[in-house]
Amino acid sequence: MFTAFNAISHCNPRRAIVFAAFSLALAVPGTSIAQVQFEDAVKDLSNENASVRLKTLQALRDAGYPEAAVPVSNLIIDKQDSIQLQAIATELDLFLTDKVTARKEAGEPAVEKRSSLSAEAAFERGPLVVSLRTVPSEVLNALRVAAHDENAHVASEALYAFGALTAQQDDAARSILQRVSQEDLVAMLESRNSNLREAAVRVIGRFYARRSTDPPVDATIGDSLLAALNDKDRGVRTAAMEALGNIRYEPAVQPLTDLIKTPVKGANINGTLDALARIASPQSAPLFKEQLTSKSAVCRTIAVEGLARLKGTVKLGEIQTALTKERDDEVLLAQSFAATMLADAPIDQLGEALVRPRLHDQARRYLVELAPGHASRFGRHALDPDTRIRVEVAEILTLAGDRSALPIVTPLASDQDPAVAFAGGRAVAQLRQTGAKPAS
């Protein structure tokens, strides 16, 4: 119980109190009031009266009992749409985390309560919105089934909830879930509803995103995304490009290159180039070098990123020579990324960019990519007097998933600033349970 409580307390202080009280009640000999109420609620989830099931779901959602996850999962495939949506929302509330944002006068953490998030909104906020508790397979399986629901709204919520809640799977569980989910997710790409096809592509791109320790993605997944490049809906095509980059699907290199060399009307050149830069095949090096002289700063930025990932193929000097007169901030930041990737330069300029709103997201992406195997680079920044930088370091190292970062993030868990301590505590908890190895 104490292990579970520690994990929950790092992610959601309010629910940690509820969980501790509920667990204590169950430990007391005899039948407690809390136990009776919870058992009665579970029974009411199967009540024939839909209004009773709905009210019970709302009560369990408000209580936030983690133990409710499996019983509630049965209603994700209920015959009533409103109950299905409430069940999906309840599961999200059980596994999403509140956020510590500021210091109270008494020095205690202030917890900012999340307003109810749609599943799509939760998905878009990324993996750090999910708590460290393991999501039961019953929940994920029910969401996968509900993604085929006749009601498009229910199907979309289930699909995005599945995509959001798979974020904390360890390597072994993720690999198994990827295999058993493949057929269902690929089938969603045949939906008549373009929003569902786009959702499926986005979820596939996130869930099958290739990590440094992963084998190549199965061709069934990759080829289905390649086919989606010809979808009649622009949103689906754009999502497919991004997904192909995320899964680093080598067979996509030539088709994507052809889209740039012989663009059709309305072609998304930036998205296509970005996909190629993420796949980072040596075959694309000539194209990236050509794009260094593009009139588009976006294309120059992406070209630098692609070349930076081609270690052993490209020299930093080639990039610097081509961009001698460069003045665009995004392109210059990409050059800093390339300098670190290709010449082991310090990350100082990237770290400084974290407090510049225009460059924040770009710098954060670079630092997450650079962190595995190089956590020591962040040591000085973890001591930065700026609270924002210390929080960013904790979150970046969490996302990087490399256990060697533990000596860096452990002191942050005891930081005097509650927001830093919250981010540091989460980093410690997650990195201790990860099996990720440093990137080669």
KAMONOR-V425102 format. One record per run of one state. SS is the DSSP state (alpha for helix, beta for strand, coil for the rest). FROM is the first residue (numbers start at 1). TO is the last residue. If there is no record, write none. Layout:
# KAMONOR-V425102
{{SS/FROM/TO} {SS/FROM/TO}}
This chain:
# KAMONOR-V425102
{{coil/1/1} {alpha/2/11} {coil/12/12} {alpha/13/27} {coil/28/32} {alpha/33/44} {coil/45/49} {alpha/50/63} {coil/64/67} {alpha/68/77} {coil/78/80} {alpha/81/95} {beta/96/96} {coil/97/98} {beta/99/103} {coil/104/108} {beta/109/112} {coil/113/118} {alpha/119/124} {coil/125/126} {alpha/127/129} {beta/130/130} {coil/131/136} {alpha/137/146} {coil/147/151} {alpha/152/165} {coil/166/170} {alpha/171/188} {coil/189/193} {alpha/194/207} {coil/208/218} {alpha/219/228} {coil/229/233} {alpha/234/247} {coil/248/251} {alpha/252/261} {coil/262/268} {alpha/269/279} {coil/280/281} {alpha/282/291} {coil/292/296} {alpha/297/308} {coil/309/315} {alpha/316/322} {coil/323/328} {alpha/329/343} {coil/344/347} {alpha/348/353} {coil/354/359} {alpha/360/371} {coil/372/374} {alpha/375/378} {coil/379/380} {alpha/381/383} {coil/384/386} {alpha/387/400} {coil/401/402} {alpha/403/409} {coil/410/410} {alpha/411/414} {coil/415/417} {alpha/418/433} {coil/434/440}}
